[in-house]
């Protein structure tokens, strides 16, 4: 799946679920609905406001995500790949494993206040922290957008 197709899917996700049943996202993780197609839909299922979601890479890469939950901001980076050997979701063999992956990623969210998140964005060594950093411009775009969204 190319960048343009992922962007189209992300826009569709922001407007609702891919599921033909039009389930709420949480339903699709808790039930065995097959509409959970990618990490974007997983992130949206967590129930937080998704402020920025930037995809870096092509056949493998990272989703960089900024979330908001009330007064706090959360960041999570999710690596993806093109096969079950390099992508955790592709490697899932059951819905229980998908739910466990979702819980693990949700628990990995780095939560901070607005000022703390801005400081962290500015102080972090982004070049060595993004595992599949194939596109430095994507990281720059994410940071620019994320800093605009964080309120102090």
N, C-alpha and C positions, 0 to 999 in steps of 0.2 A: 504494500500500500504506500503510495507516494504522499508527499506533503499536502498536495492539493486535496486529495481524497480525505486525509486525516482532518484537514481544516473544515471540509464540508461536514464530516461526521461530528466534529466538535460543535459547529453551529447548530446542527440538528439536535445534539445533546442539550445544548443550552435552551432549546425550545421544547424539550421533552424527550421521552424515551423512544428508542428505536422499536421497541416491542410493538407488534401489531395490535396487541391487547391494550396498549396505552397504559400499562401499569406504571405506578410510581416506581422510581428507581429502587427504593428500599425493598419493595416487593420482589423485584427481580433478583436481588441477592438472597433474600430470606427464603424465597420459593425457588423451585427449579425451572425458572423461565430461561429460555435460551437467548434472550435479547442482550445479555451482558456480553458485548462483543469485544471490548477493549478496556484499557486502563482509564480512558476518559469517562466511560460510563460508570466504572467502579468509583472513581473519585466523586462523581456527581451523586452517587448513591449514598455517600456518607452524610449528606444533609447539611454540609457547610456551604456558605456562599463561595463560589469559585470566582476569584477576582482575575487571575491570570493563569493560563495554561499554555505553555510554549513547548512545542515538540522540537527536539534537536536530533538530527540524524535522518536516516531514511530507512533502510532495512534493519538497522539496529540503532538505538539511541536512548534518549531520556525524555521523559515528560518533566518539566519544571513547573511546579504548581504553587500558587499563592492562594490561600484560603482565608476566610474571615469567619469568626464565630464571636459575635458580639463585639467586645472591645479588643479581642486578641486576634493575632494574625498567625497563620500557620504556613510552613513551607515543607514540601516534600518533593523529593526527586525519585522518579520511578524509571528504572532501566527496562528497556524492552528489546526484543530480538526477533528473529525471523523463524525460529524453530524451538522445539521443546528443550534443546540443549542450552539455549541462551536466553530464554524468556520464561519467567516463572509462571505466567498465566498459561502459556502454551503447554507447559509441563504438567499442569493440573489434570488429573485423571478423573476427578469427580467434583460435584458441586460442593461437597464438604471441603475439598482442597481449595476451591475458588474462594469460599467464605473465609477459610483460614488465612489465605493470602491477603484478602481484603482487610481482615482484622489486623494482620501484621503491618500492612502498609499504613493503615489508619493510626495505629499505635506509634508509628515512626514519625508522625508529623511533629515538626519542631515549632512549638507555640511560644510566642512572645508578645509583649505589648508593642504598640506602634513604634515608639522610639527605639526600643530594643531590637526590633526587626530591621529598622533602617540601619542602625549601627552594625548589625550582623551582616546585612547585605554589603555594606561598605567595607567591612574588615575581612570578609571571607576570601580565601584564596580560591577563586572559582576555577582557575585553569586545572588545578590538581584534584578538585573535589567532584567534578562531573565525570563519571566513569567513561561514558562514550562521547566525550566532548568532541564531536566531529565538526561542529559548526560554532565557532566562537561568536559569530554574529547573532546566533540564536540566544546565547547566554546574555549578550549585551542587550538585545531586544527585551528579553524577559526582565532583566534588572531595571531597565528604563520604565517599562510598564508597571512593574511591581512597586517601584518607588513612588510612582504617581498615585497608586491606589492606597498606600498606607497612610493613615491619618494619625497625627500626633496631637 
